[in-house]
């Protein structure tokens, strides 16, 4: 366990500096220079590009098989944020929840591939190699009554980041899906653990899956898509995650702010459309007319009444838009 901790800390020290000596790493971490050398040798054997010069020190290069991980470490090094990287895992949300009790807010789990990616209501989320799959630990000071609004704010944050990085217009399907040209490309899953005595959340794990490129399952043809398929720029994944994480942390402080709600309305692919609503065993048709100041979807029923939805499943048939 100690070796694993030293390994992670040495990688972080290398990522935080253009060049750093073994003596400096030894002093920072409180380990011997022999321990530093042992870990550097092990990291090199595992494919990390770490050239060294006896007079100046070591450098960590973002190249080869470790390019994605090293780019992530470099992107977040100035913040001293912990980044947990996996080449393959079941679910980054599951991984981060298992560690959450001892982790600081802002801890990030990222995977090259997920074998058990999940969406709302336990649905599977396709996670082919080439996409972006990450989970972010937040410890918000919001009352429990506002925690459900966090998912909608995260959708706005990720939409901003994705649009900036790809050049594609990004729509939001309430409450947790992002759409490109009428098809789903992003899923968001926020999972909270609450402290019932204080009435505040203990923590929230924000999971985001973005299909950038790669082969989606045939059964999703016409329903889901990728950035590449829609003609967008396929961005550097580390840069996209860095932008998305910083946007998420910005909106998480005030998920029901006027600017977040206004952008939710502007980006909505539902407003003005006929939708099918499922709540428990009840399914009915309605027309989506607004998002209220609580982030709830307001729908007009066939009998003229309106209903504000704080939860439930909403489906819509969108016209296909050619990129």
Backbone bond lengths (Angstrom), bond angles and torsions (degrees), N, CA, C in turn:
res aa  C-N    CA-C-N  psi(-1)  N-CA   C-N-CA  omega(-1)  CA-C   N-CA-C  phi
1 X - - - 1.477 - - 1.530 110.31 -
2 X 1.363 115.09 -43.97 1.461 120.14 -179.94 1.521 110.77 -60.76
3 X 1.342 116.84 -41.78 1.461 120.63 178.87 1.515 111.24 -61.38
4 X 1.345 116.28 -41.50 1.462 120.02 179.40 1.529 111.11 -63.42
5 X 1.330 116.37 -40.40 1.465 119.84 178.55 1.530 111.03 -65.44
6 X 1.334 116.28 -42.48 1.462 119.64 177.73 1.517 111.17 -63.25
7 X 1.313 116.32 -39.75 1.466 121.45 179.93 1.522 109.88 -59.98
8 X 1.336 116.72 -47.66 1.460 121.06 -178.37 1.528 110.52 -64.42
9 X 1.333 116.62 -41.00 1.467 120.35 -178.46 1.532 111.29 -69.15
10 X 1.329 116.54 -35.94 1.470 119.42 178.85 1.526 109.90 -68.73
11 X 1.318 117.12 -40.52 1.468 119.98 175.14 1.524 110.69 -59.51
12 X 1.328 116.75 -43.27 1.464 120.72 179.91 1.526 110.86 -63.69
13 X 1.330 116.70 -40.58 1.471 120.28 179.08 1.521 111.30 -65.47
14 X 1.322 117.25 -39.52 1.458 121.12 177.30 1.527 111.03 -65.35
15 X 1.345 115.79 -41.60 1.466 120.05 -178.14 1.520 111.86 -67.66
16 X 1.331 116.62 -29.15 1.468 120.60 -175.97 1.523 113.45 -80.79
17 X 1.334 117.06 -6.80 1.467 120.63 -176.57 1.523 110.84 -132.94
18 X 1.318 116.15 144.50 1.463 118.61 173.60 1.526 110.05 -65.18
19 X 1.317 115.81 -38.90 1.463 120.97 177.30 1.528 107.17 -152.01
20 X 1.329 117.11 138.93 1.458 120.93 -177.00 1.527 108.64 -148.23
21 X 1.309 116.39 139.57 1.460 120.19 -177.62 1.519 111.41 -84.27
22 X 1.324 115.26 157.96 1.452 119.87 175.68 1.505 111.88 -60.41
23 X 1.346 116.46 -34.08 1.462 120.81 178.96 1.528 111.04 -64.96
24 X 1.337 116.56 -40.62 1.462 120.24 178.86 1.522 110.94 -65.91
25 X 1.344 117.31 -43.36 1.462 120.56 178.53 1.522 109.84 -62.29
26 X 1.333 116.36 -43.04 1.464 121.63 179.15 1.525 111.15 -57.68
27 X 1.334 116.15 -44.12 1.466 120.53 -179.25 1.526 111.81 -68.90
28 X 1.329 116.50 -41.08 1.468 120.76 -179.89 1.517 111.98 -62.00
29 X 1.332 116.80 -42.76 1.458 121.43 -171.93 1.520 113.53 -95.92
30 X 1.327 117.34 -11.13 1.453 119.82 -178.80 1.510 113.51 69.72
31 X 1.336 116.42 36.16 1.463 121.96 177.40 1.526 108.31 -123.88
32 X 1.309 116.33 166.31 1.460 119.81 -179.45 1.522 110.68 -75.17
33 X 1.319 115.82 158.66 1.461 120.18 176.11 1.522 110.30 -64.64
34 X 1.344 116.29 -30.45 1.470 119.65 176.73 1.530 110.60 -63.80
35 X 1.347 116.91 -38.17 1.467 120.76 178.64 1.526 110.37 -67.25
36 X 1.336 116.41 -38.53 1.466 120.19 176.51 1.517 110.22 -62.44
37 X 1.307 116.89 -47.73 1.467 121.02 -179.64 1.529 110.93 -60.30
38 X 1.332 116.77 -41.37 1.471 120.76 179.04 1.529 110.58 -59.39
39 X 1.326 116.51 -45.22 1.458 119.68 -178.86 1.527 111.77 -70.20
40 X 1.324 117.80 -38.45 1.465 120.46 176.97 1.523 109.80 -60.32
41 X 1.322 117.17 -44.25 1.466 122.06 178.82 1.524 110.73 -61.24
42 X 1.333 116.49 -42.44 1.467 121.20 178.57 1.530 111.81 -65.46
43 X 1.328 116.22 -41.82 1.468 120.55 179.17 1.526 110.78 -63.65
44 X 1.312 117.25 -41.63 1.466 120.50 177.13 1.515 110.78 -61.13
45 X 1.325 116.45 -41.94 1.467 120.36 179.80 1.527 111.58 -63.85
46 X 1.333 116.23 -27.31 1.463 120.85 179.41 1.527 113.00 -88.08
47 X 1.327 117.65 5.98 1.457 120.35 172.85 1.509 116.39 102.98
48 X 1.334 118.44 3.43 1.458 119.89 176.67 1.530 109.10 -78.83
49 X 1.331 115.71 135.83 1.466 120.83 178.80 1.527 108.61 -87.64
50 X 1.332 116.70 103.62 1.464 121.60 -176.41 1.537 108.68 -131.08
51 X 1.328 117.26 80.14 1.457 118.11 174.92 1.527 110.30 -68.82
52 X 1.352 116.16 151.78 1.457 119.96 -179.21 1.515 111.64 -137.49
53 X 1.314 116.02 149.61 1.459 123.38 177.32 1.527 107.18 -129.73
54 X 1.330 118.29 123.87 1.471 120.54 -177.44 1.524 113.25 -55.92
55 X 1.329 117.64 -26.11 1.462 120.27 -176.34 1.529 112.91 -88.41
56 X 1.332 117.16 -25.84 1.463 118.80 -174.62 1.530 113.83 -118.98
57 X 1.315 117.59 -41.96 1.458 118.97 178.75 1.514 113.46 134.06
58 X 1.338 114.37 -157.64 1.459 121.93 -173.93 1.527 110.88 -106.32
59 X 1.326 114.43 151.83 1.463 122.05 172.46 1.520 108.31 -128.07
60 X 1.329 116.39 143.94 1.460 121.74 175.28 1.520 107.70 -107.93
61 X 1.332 116.94 118.67 1.462 121.85 -175.82 1.519 110.74 -101.45
62 X 1.320 115.74 140.10 1.469 121.57 175.71 1.520 108.40 -89.29
63 X 1.309 115.67 84.63 1.466 119.51 -179.67 1.520 109.15 -153.62
64 X 1.337 114.93 163.49 1.453 120.42 177.84 1.520 112.42 69.67
65 X 1.329 116.51 -153.90 1.461 122.26 -173.71 1.524 112.62 -64.66
66 X 1.318 117.46 -22.66 1.464 121.21 -176.69 1.524 112.70 -96.80
67 X 1.299 117.42 11.98 1.459 121.02 -174.24 1.530 112.42 -57.53
68 X 1.339 117.17 -46.77 1.462 121.14 -176.15 1.531 110.56 -62.41
69 X 1.315 116.38 -49.25 1.458 120.01 -178.87 1.522 111.82 -62.52
70 X 1.331 116.91 -46.21 1.465 119.98 -178.34 1.524 110.64 -64.70
71 X 1.330 117.40 -38.85 1.468 120.50 177.48 1.528 111.08 -61.40
72 X 1.335 116.72 -38.74 1.464 120.54 176.79 1.525 111.40 -64.50
73 X 1.332 115.55 -47.08 1.467 119.31 179.83 1.524 110.81 -58.61
74 X 1.322 116.53 -40.72 1.468 120.31 179.53 1.531 111.13 -68.58
75 X 1.323 117.05 -39.11 1.463 120.67 -178.08 1.527 111.66 -61.93
76 X 1.331 116.93 -33.95 1.463 120.45 -175.20 1.526 113.74 -107.26
77 X 1.334 117.34 0.14 1.467 120.59 -177.55 1.528 113.53 -57.63
78 X 1.352 119.69 -40.52 1.473 118.43 -178.06 1.529 113.27 -61.03
79 X 1.325 117.64 -23.64 1.469 121.27 -177.74 1.522 112.39 -92.30
80 X 1.339 116.61 -6.24 1.469 121.09 -174.74 1.526 110.80 55.38
81 X 1.303 115.54 36.58 1.464 121.79 179.10 1.529 109.51 -82.55
82 X 1.303 117.18 139.29 1.461 119.36 176.47 1.528 109.52 -79.22
83 X 1.322 116.12 126.50 1.467 122.43 177.28 1.526 107.84 -117.75
84 X 1.321 115.69 119.58 1.461 121.99 179.34 1.522 107.37 -104.24
85 X 1.312 116.79 114.48 1.464 120.62 -173.41 1.525 110.28 -111.60
86 X 1.343 116.56 136.07 1.470 122.77 175.55 1.521 108.67 -130.11
87 X 1.327 116.10 138.41 1.461 118.14 174.19 1.524 110.59 -75.82
88 X 1.315 117.12 -30.84 1.461 120.32 175.04 1.521 108.56 -150.22
89 X 1.319 116.19 134.57 1.454 121.04 176.78 1.521 108.70 -150.43
90 X 1.332 116.05 167.24 1.454 118.38 176.41 1.516 111.21 -68.69
91 X 1.341 115.48 -55.62 1.462 121.42 -177.90 1.523 109.14 -155.72
92 X 1.323 117.23 129.58 1.466 119.72 178.28 1.527 110.98 -66.30
93 X 1.345 117.57 -31.39 1.462 119.27 175.99 1.528 111.15 -62.54
94 X 1.334 115.90 -45.19 1.462 120.04 179.13 1.519 110.97 -62.18
95 X 1.342 116.31 -42.97 1.467 120.58 179.29 1.522 111.47 -60.20
96 X 1.337 116.33 -45.22 1.459 119.78 -175.23 1.524 111.70 -73.20
97 X 1.319 117.55 -35.09 1.466 120.18 177.40 1.521 110.88 -63.26
98 X 1.344 116.84 -35.13 1.462 120.15 179.58 1.523 112.08 -66.46
99 X 1.334 117.15 -23.86 1.465 122.14 -177.54 1.527 112.76 -103.34
100 X 1.322 117.53 -9.98 1.466 121.86 -164.02 1.521 113.80 -57.25
101 X 1.327 118.33 -36.58 1.461 120.42 -174.13 1.519 112.48 -57.58
102 X 1.325 117.86 -34.40 1.451 120.08 -177.22 1.507 115.31 -105.01
103 X 1.332 117.29 10.40 1.464 121.05 -174.34 1.529 112.02 -108.03
104 X 1.315 115.27 149.61 1.461 121.39 177.79 1.527 110.44 -80.73
105 X 1.322 115.56 156.17 1.458 119.51 173.69 1.522 109.67 -57.12
106 X 1.325 116.63 141.79 1.458 121.31 -179.22 1.510 114.32 96.49
107 X 1.335 118.07 -9.14 1.464 119.99 177.11 1.525 109.00 -60.50
108 X 1.320 115.59 140.54 1.463 121.65 -171.45 1.521 110.36 -126.19
109 X 1.318 117.00 132.26 1.466 122.64 173.35 1.527 107.70 -114.94
110 X 1.328 116.45 129.20 1.468 122.21 -176.61 1.523 108.25 -130.88
111 X 1.327 116.40 142.65 1.466 120.83 177.91 1.521 110.50 -131.91
112 X 1.311 115.37 143.89 1.469 121.51 171.63 1.520 110.33 -69.46
113 X 1.349 115.60 -36.62 1.459 120.92 -177.90 1.522 108.96 -149.02
114 X 1.341 116.08 141.07 1.460 121.71 173.36 1.529 109.12 -113.59
115 X 1.306 115.75 137.53 1.471 119.52 176.27 1.520 111.77 -99.31
116 X 1.332 116.38 -13.21 1.460 119.86 -179.30 1.509 112.15 -137.24
117 X 1.341 116.65 40.52 1.460 120.28 178.89 1.518 110.62 -59.15
118 X 1.356 115.92 139.83 1.459 120.70 -174.88 1.522 111.36 -124.92
119 X 1.330 114.36 148.59 1.449 121.12 170.83 1.516 109.60 -113.41
120 X 1.304 116.30 -164.86 1.463 119.84 177.74 1.524 110.12 -65.27
121 X 1.346 115.00 151.74 1.459 123.29 178.48 1.528 112.49 59.11
122 X 1.352 115.42 27.56 1.457 119.99 174.93 1.512 115.42 75.41
123 X 1.340 117.96 8.82 1.454 120.02 -179.67 1.528 110.85 -69.75
124 X 1.320 116.09 149.30 1.466 120.87 178.06 1.521 109.54 -75.35
125 X 1.331 115.75 148.17 1.462 121.90 174.18 1.516 107.85 -121.47
126 X 1.331 116.26 120.66 1.470 120.71 -178.37 1.523 109.50 -63.49
127 X 1.354 116.24 130.11 1.471 120.65 -174.83 1.523 111.21 -132.57
128 X 1.335 117.81 65.01 1.471 119.11 -178.91 1.529 111.86 -71.67
129 X 1.327 115.76 156.64 1.463 120.58 175.20 1.525 108.87 -57.78
130 X 1.320 116.02 136.02 1.464 121.08 -178.20 1.512 112.81 111.90
131 X 1.352 116.70 -13.15 1.453 120.40 177.67 1.511 111.62 -92.14
132 X 1.329 115.13 -175.50 1.463 122.65 178.40 1.524 107.67 -117.92
133 X 1.328 116.42 122.23 1.459 121.84 -178.05 1.523 108.12 -134.01
134 X 1.326 116.71 112.54 1.458 119.01 -178.65 1.521 110.74 -146.00
135 X 1.344 114.06 157.39 1.457 121.53 174.68 1.519 108.30 -131.20
136 X 1.314 115.65 140.45 1.462 123.22 -175.80 1.515 109.00 -122.39
137 X 1.329 116.40 131.21 1.462 121.50 177.96 1.527 109.79 -90.34
138 X 1.325 115.57 125.24 1.466 121.67 176.95 1.525 109.46 -121.97
139 X 1.306 114.98 145.71 1.470 120.46 172.86 1.533 107.60 -123.26
140 X 1.333 116.75 73.68 1.467 120.34 -174.84 1.525 111.83 -71.63
141 X 1.313 115.62 154.79 1.463 121.83 177.90 1.529 110.63 -100.01
142 X 1.311 116.76 22.56 1.460 121.66 -179.06 1.521 111.00 -77.42
143 X 1.332 117.97 151.44 1.467 119.78 170.34 1.533 109.65 -68.29
144 X 1.327 115.93 154.97 1.470 119.53 -178.76 1.528 111.91 -57.57
145 X 1.329 116.64 -29.59 1.466 120.13 -178.54 1.521 112.40 -64.21
146 X 1.358 117.47 -19.83 1.468 120.14 -178.92 1.532 113.15 -102.81
147 X 1.326 117.45 -5.14 1.451 119.63 -175.53 1.530 111.92 -64.00
148 X 1.327 117.17 -35.18 1.466 119.21 -179.62 1.522 111.98 -64.61
149 X 1.346 116.99 -21.73 1.465 120.18 179.72 1.527 111.88 -79.15
150 X 1.344 116.96 -10.56 1.456 120.03 -175.60 1.530 111.66 -65.39
151 X 1.327 116.97 -36.24 1.467 119.70 -178.54 1.525 111.20 -60.41
152 X 1.326 116.89 -43.61 1.460 120.07 179.21 1.510 112.46 -63.54
153 X 1.339 116.77 -37.97 1.465 120.31 178.58 1.522 110.91 -68.50
154 X 1.334 116.58 -39.43 1.471 120.09 176.90 1.529 110.09 -61.86
155 X 1.328 116.81 -38.62 1.469 120.07 177.76 1.529 110.55 -58.94
156 X 1.322 117.11 -41.90 1.462 120.67 177.87 1.523 110.18 -63.68
157 X 1.333 116.98 -44.86 1.464 121.23 -178.20 1.521 111.86 -60.99
158 X 1.323 116.53 -46.05 1.469 120.01 -178.33 1.525 110.43 -70.12
159 X 1.336 117.10 -35.83 1.465 120.32 176.60 1.527 110.87 -60.49
160 X 1.331 116.75 -42.92 1.471 120.29 177.62 1.526 110.79 -59.30
161 X 1.327 115.49 -49.00 1.467 120.03 -177.24 1.521 111.03 -63.71
162 X 1.322 116.89 -44.38 1.462 120.37 -177.37 1.523 111.57 -66.18
163 X 1.318 116.42 -39.63 1.465 119.97 179.48 1.528 110.93 -65.31
164 X 1.323 116.47 -42.53 1.464 120.32 179.06 1.523 111.56 -63.41
165 X 1.317 117.02 -40.72 1.460 121.18 -173.96 1.525 113.81 -82.38
166 X 1.332 118.45 -23.95 1.466 120.68 -174.85 1.521 114.01 -111.97
167 X 1.338 117.42 -21.94 1.463 120.21 -176.32 1.511 113.82 80.94
168 X 1.345 118.64 4.73 1.466 121.79 -179.73 1.529 110.69 -96.43
169 X 1.341 117.91 144.72 1.462 119.63 172.69 1.524 109.44 -70.41
170 X 1.323 117.36 134.36 1.460 122.11 -175.06 1.520 109.30 -117.30
171 X 1.329 116.22 125.55 1.456 121.96 177.03 1.512 110.94 -105.17
172 X 1.344 115.83 159.11 1.461 121.54 179.80 1.524 109.29 -116.81
173 X 1.317 115.73 126.32 1.467 120.50 170.66 1.525 107.17 -100.68
174 X 1.322 115.13 110.74 1.463 120.31 -177.23 1.515 110.51 -47.57
175 X 1.292 120.07 128.88 1.452 121.94 6.82 1.527 111.73 -116.05
176 X 1.347 117.18 -9.62 1.472 116.91 -167.02 1.524 115.32 -136.76
177 X 1.318 119.11 16.54 1.465 121.29 179.32 1.527 109.81 -118.30
178 X 1.335 115.69 141.16 1.454 120.75 173.78 1.522 108.88 -110.04
179 X 1.345 115.33 140.83 1.454 121.58 -173.21 1.522 111.30 -119.79
180 X 1.326 115.03 143.18 1.455 122.87 171.98 1.527 107.67 -120.49
181 X 1.334 116.91 119.45 1.468 121.44 178.63 1.524 111.89 50.89
182 X 1.344 116.34 41.48 1.460 120.62 173.53 1.513 115.46 84.73
183 X 1.322 118.61 7.48 1.466 121.20 179.49 1.528 109.83 -132.15
184 X 1.331 114.88 148.41 1.464 120.90 -176.02 1.525 111.43 -72.11
185 X 1.343 115.70 134.46 1.464 120.97 176.66 1.522 112.53 -130.14
186 X 1.344 116.49 -12.62 1.467 120.40 -176.29 1.521 109.37 -140.24
187 X 1.332 115.10 136.40 1.455 121.21 172.48 1.520 109.76 -120.44
188 X 1.332 116.05 144.84 1.464 122.26 -179.22 1.523 108.22 -128.19
189 X 1.334 116.44 134.70 1.458 121.21 178.05 1.523 108.57 -135.01
190 X 1.336 116.56 113.92 1.466 121.58 176.70 1.525 108.86 -104.58
191 X 1.330 115.61 126.86 1.457 121.15 -179.50 1.519 108.80 -123.93
192 X 1.348 116.22 124.18 1.457 121.43 -174.57 1.523 111.07 -113.07
193 X 1.331 114.80 145.65 1.466 122.36 169.21 1.518 106.43 -117.22
194 X 1.338 116.31 124.97 1.465 120.33 -171.12 1.523 111.90 -105.00
195 X 1.330 114.51 150.14 1.459 122.64 169.00 1.532 106.30 -99.62
196 X 1.319 116.43 102.21 1.458 119.87 -171.86 1.525 112.40 -70.43
197 X 1.320 117.89 -25.59 1.459 120.10 179.40 1.527 111.79 -68.10
198 X 1.337 115.37 -42.49 1.471 118.72 -178.39 1.525 112.51 -88.96
199 X 1.329 116.30 -14.72 1.465 119.53 -178.57 1.508 113.41 72.82
200 X 1.327 116.45 23.51 1.470 121.38 178.78 1.524 108.73 -128.56
201 X 1.337 116.87 158.93 1.460 118.84 177.13 1.519 111.10 -72.83
202 X 1.327 116.54 140.14 1.465 120.51 172.94 1.522 109.50 -72.71
203 X 1.327 115.25 -44.24 1.459 120.47 174.02 1.521 108.99 -164.25
204 X 1.314 115.53 163.18 1.466 122.86 173.18 1.518 107.86 -130.10
205 X 1.320 116.41 132.13 1.458 121.35 172.24 1.525 107.59 -101.60
206 X 1.327 115.33 119.37 1.470 121.90 -179.45 1.527 108.12 -100.73
207 X 1.323 117.11 113.31 1.458 121.53 179.14 1.521 111.06 -103.58
208 X 1.336 116.14 134.96 1.470 121.49 -178.89 1.521 108.58 -132.80
209 X 1.320 116.01 130.35 1.462 121.76 173.99 1.515 109.68 -124.40
210 X 1.339 116.75 124.19 1.466 122.14 -177.92 1.521 108.69 -122.91
211 X 1.320 116.80 121.94 1.463 120.60 177.39 1.525 109.08 -87.10
212 X 1.316 115.82 100.85 1.465 120.84 -179.91 1.519 111.51 -84.73
213 X 1.320 115.29 -49.31 1.455 120.93 -179.45 1.524 107.39 -156.38
214 X 1.306 117.71 -178.51 1.461 119.87 -177.76 1.514 111.23 103.52
215 X 1.312 115.47 173.36 1.459 122.32 -174.20 1.517 111.01 -94.93
216 X 1.327 117.13 118.14 1.452 121.46 176.05 1.528 110.15 -86.10
217 X 1.340 118.50 155.81 1.464 120.82 177.89 1.525 111.38 -57.96
218 X 1.335 117.82 143.29 1.476 121.10 -177.82 1.527 113.61 -55.96
219 X 1.339 116.79 -32.40 1.463 119.18 -177.32 1.522 112.93 -68.51
220 X 1.339 117.16 -12.16 1.467 120.60 178.27 1.528 112.86 -95.79
221 X 1.320 116.34 1.53 1.462 119.72 -179.49 1.531 110.24 -60.47
222 X 1.323 116.30 128.59 1.459 121.64 -178.47 1.517 113.69 86.22
223 X 1.342 116.75 -10.31 1.465 121.43 -179.76 1.520 110.31 -109.84
224 X 1.337 115.42 -46.80 1.457 121.52 -179.86 1.522 109.33 -115.08
225 X 1.328 115.60 163.99 1.455 119.95 -178.25 1.523 109.88 -153.46
226 X 1.315 116.12 -179.72 1.466 121.88 176.27 1.530 109.11 -127.16
227 X 1.308 115.64 161.92 1.464 120.44 176.65 1.522 110.27 -58.57
228 X 1.316 116.54 -44.79 1.457 120.89 -179.26 1.520 111.56 -60.48
229 X 1.315 116.87 -43.63 1.465 121.11 -178.97 1.521 112.22 -64.22
230 X 1.337 116.38 -29.79 1.472 120.84 -178.65 1.522 112.94 -90.43
231 X 1.331 116.62 6.99 1.460 120.15 173.92 1.520 115.23 82.84
232 X 1.332 117.08 15.43 1.458 119.73 178.75 1.520 112.31 -86.41
233 X 1.323 115.77 165.21 1.462 119.91 171.94 1.517 108.72 -67.17
234 X 1.315 117.64 131.51 1.462 120.18 174.39 1.525 106.78 -87.29
235 X 1.328 117.81 108.22 1.470 120.18 -170.39 1.524 112.32 -81.28
236 X 1.308 115.45 166.51 1.452 121.10 168.46 1.525 107.51 -61.75
237 X 1.326 116.53 126.36 1.461 119.62 -173.42 1.524 112.77 -64.81
238 X 1.319 117.06 -39.41 1.465 119.39 179.42 1.523 110.77 -63.07
239 X 1.324 117.23 -40.80 1.468 120.78 179.72 1.527 110.80 -65.64
240 X 1.331 117.06 -39.27 1.462 120.82 179.14 1.529 110.64 -65.60
241 X 1.331 116.90 -44.49 1.464 120.03 179.26 1.524 110.65 -62.94
242 X 1.327 116.69 -44.29 1.470 120.16 179.84 1.520 110.84 -58.73
243 X 1.329 117.17 -45.23 1.471 120.13 -179.89 1.527 110.62 -65.81
244 X 1.340 116.60 -42.52 1.466 120.16 -178.54 1.526 111.35 -65.59
245 X 1.323 117.52 -43.82 1.467 121.14 -179.49 1.521 110.73 -60.77
246 X 1.306 117.17 -43.37 1.465 119.72 -178.29 1.534 111.49 -69.24
247 X 1.329 116.48 -34.31 1.472 119.45 175.17 1.525 110.54 -68.21
248 X 1.334 117.41 -40.97 1.465 120.64 179.19 1.519 110.42 -61.20
249 X 1.321 116.47 -46.44 1.458 119.53 -178.77 1.530 111.20 -65.28
250 X 1.317 116.43 -29.92 1.473 120.11 178.69 1.531 110.80 -68.58
251 X 1.333 117.63 -45.61 1.470 119.69 -176.23 1.521 112.33 -80.38
252 X 1.350 117.61 -22.69 1.462 120.32 -175.30 1.518 112.79 -64.45
253 X 1.306 117.31 -23.98 1.469 120.68 179.32 1.525 111.75 -69.53
254 X 1.337 117.29 -28.90 1.470 120.97 -178.12 1.532 108.14 -147.43
255 X 1.325 117.54 73.56 1.475 120.26 -174.20 1.524 114.59 -66.38
256 X 1.334 117.37 -17.31 1.461 120.23 -179.86 1.530 111.65 -108.44
257 X 1.327 116.62 24.96 1.461 119.47 178.42 1.532 110.23 -67.14
258 X 1.317 115.67 159.62 1.470 120.33 -176.87 1.523 111.62 -61.03
259 X 1.332 117.29 -39.98 1.464 118.43 -176.42 1.525 111.48 -70.75
260 X 1.345 117.57 -36.22 1.466 120.34 177.72 1.526 110.07 -66.45
261 X 1.323 117.48 -45.46 1.469 120.46 179.94 1.524 111.31 -64.58
262 X 1.338 116.90 -40.38 1.466 119.43 179.08 1.513 110.95 -63.18
263 X 1.322 116.20 -40.34 1.463 119.03 179.47 1.521 111.64 -70.91
264 X 1.336 117.12 -33.99 1.464 120.40 174.83 1.522 110.67 -59.10
265 X 1.337 115.44 -43.04 1.478 119.21 179.27 1.532 110.83 -67.19
266 X 1.316 115.97 -43.51 1.465 119.52 -177.31 1.528 111.84 -63.63
267 X 1.327 116.51 -37.42 1.461 120.21 -176.80 1.533 113.25 -87.39
268 X 1.312 118.01 -6.86 1.464 120.48 -174.05 1.526 112.25 -62.05
269 X 1.328 115.80 132.98 1.470 120.28 174.56 1.529 110.73 -94.57
270 X 1.347 117.20 1.32 1.461 121.11 -177.00 1.519 113.92 -100.13
271 X 1.333 117.20 -35.90 1.460 119.52 -170.27 1.522 111.25 -59.36
272 X 1.334 114.10 131.31 1.461 121.01 -178.28 1.519 114.15 86.75
273 X 1.335 118.00 0.00 1.472 121.40 -177.20 1.531 111.81 -110.97
274 X 1.324 114.14 154.83 1.461 121.11 172.32 1.527 108.04 -75.28
275 X 1.347 115.94 132.53 1.460 121.18 -177.36 1.521 109.59 -131.44
276 X 1.316 114.63 162.27 1.463 121.76 171.62 1.517 107.60 -111.47
277 X 1.335 116.10 125.47 1.465 122.15 -176.74 1.521 108.85 -108.50
278 X 1.321 115.64 133.01 1.467 120.93 174.98 1.520 108.27 -121.07
279 X 1.347 114.62 121.42 1.471 120.61 176.34 1.520 107.52 -130.96
280 X 1.334 115.44 107.91 1.454 119.11 -175.24 1.516 109.82 63.29
281 X 1.319 116.89 -125.12 1.469 121.29 179.35 1.528 112.02 -91.96
282 X 1.321 116.95 1.41 1.465 121.47 -174.92 1.527 110.51 -99.48
283 X 1.326 117.03 127.95 1.464 122.56 176.92 1.522 108.78 -127.47
284 X 1.341 116.87 132.41 1.458 119.42 -178.80 1.517 110.31 -151.15
285 X 1.321 114.59 160.91 1.463 121.91 178.06 1.522 109.47 -93.13
286 X 1.333 115.31 147.78 1.464 120.54 179.34 1.519 108.26 -160.12
287 X 1.321 114.29 177.79 1.461 119.85 176.12 1.531 108.23 -121.00
288 X 1.327 116.80 125.83 1.463 120.76 179.67 1.524 108.75 -74.95
289 X 1.345 117.03 124.40 1.461 119.10 -173.77 1.531 113.73 -119.96
290 X 1.352 118.25 -22.06 1.472 117.38 -176.46 1.523 110.01 -168.39
291 X 1.324 115.82 165.51 1.462 123.53 163.57 1.512 105.78 -113.38
292 X 1.326 117.89 123.91 1.464 119.49 -177.36 1.529 111.25 -83.37
293 X 1.314 116.46 -177.11 1.464 121.07 -173.89 1.526 112.97 -72.78
294 X 1.322 117.65 -4.53 1.463 121.97 173.61 1.527 111.52 -100.51
295 X 1.347 115.72 4.91 1.453 119.92 -178.71 1.515 113.17 78.50
296 X 1.334 117.24 10.62 1.467 121.22 179.77 1.535 109.72 -83.59
297 X 1.329 115.61 148.04 1.460 120.48 177.11 1.525 109.20 -84.78
298 X 1.325 115.35 122.93 1.459 120.60 178.93 1.525 108.24 -95.82
299 X 1.335 115.94 125.45 1.465 120.45 -179.89 1.528 109.44 -121.96
300 X 1.331 114.76 146.46 1.464 121.54 175.90 1.521 108.33 -97.28
301 X 1.326 116.16 125.31 1.460 121.48 -179.71 1.521 110.59 -84.26
302 X 1.312 115.63 166.93 1.471 120.28 -176.65 1.513 112.21 -65.55
303 X 1.360 117.91 -24.66 1.467 120.56 179.99 1.528 112.56 -88.19
304 X 1.345 117.32 6.59 1.451 121.56 176.53 1.519 114.82 95.83
305 X 1.338 118.05 -13.79 1.462 120.17 177.97 1.532 110.42 -74.68
306 X 1.334 116.22 158.82 1.458 120.27 173.69 1.528 109.09 -113.70
307 X 1.312 114.22 153.87 1.461 120.92 -176.88 1.527 108.56 -139.36
308 X 1.340 117.40 132.49 1.457 122.07 177.70 1.524 108.57 -98.30
309 X 1.317 116.01 121.89 1.463 121.39 -177.49 1.529 110.01 -98.73
310 X 1.330 116.76 119.72 1.457 120.71 173.59 1.523 110.90 -95.30
311 X 1.332 116.01 -15.75 1.460 121.74 177.44 1.517 107.82 -153.89
312 X 1.316 115.08 174.89 1.457 119.48 -178.44 1.518 111.16 119.71
313 X 1.302 115.42 171.25 1.458 121.92 -178.98 1.517 109.04 -111.48
314 X 1.311 115.97 130.36 1.467 121.00 -179.03 1.514 108.79 -121.94
315 X 1.313 116.81 127.14 1.462 120.57 176.63 1.518 109.50 -118.37
316 X 1.332 115.15 152.35 1.453 120.66 -177.43 1.521 108.34 -148.77
317 X 1.304 116.78 147.19 1.454 120.89 173.79 1.523 107.76 -99.18
318 X 1.339 115.54 112.15 1.445 120.17 -178.09 1.520 111.14 -99.62
319 X 1.328 117.02 143.48 1.469 118.98 175.79 1.517 109.54 -65.76
320 X 1.326 116.92 140.28 1.454 120.33 177.96 1.519 110.14 -71.70
321 X 1.302 116.21 130.41 1.455 122.04 179.77 1.513 108.37 -108.97
322 X 1.314 117.16 122.94 1.456 120.12 179.67 1.526 109.89 -77.09
323 X 1.360 117.26 130.20 1.461 119.22 178.32 1.505 111.59 -67.67
